[in-house]
Amino acid sequence: MKRSNNLFKPGDIVKIQKTGESVTIRKWQYVKNMKRYSYIVDEHPSTFYFEEEFEKIDK
């Protein structure tokens, strides 16, 4: 079953809570054994982040 309840989609610009840096979501995946979503961003392609590490940016 494909999951799609994640908050962010590719192309969304979000803020990393810890650093305040604005980044662009490149891709996401659901990590079944952890029951949460992970994301890769354009600015740091070798690092993954979890959904709770981001803040939505109000447009």
Long-range contacts (C-beta under 8 A, 24 or more apart in sequence): 3-30, 6-30, 6-37, 6-51, 7-37, 7-51, 7-54, 7-56, 8-37, 8-39, 8-51, 8-54, 13-57, 14-41, 14-54, 14-55, 14-56, 14-57, 15-54, 15-55, 15-56, 15-57, 16-49, 16-53, 16-54, 16-55, 17-53, 17-54, 17-55, 18-53, 22-57
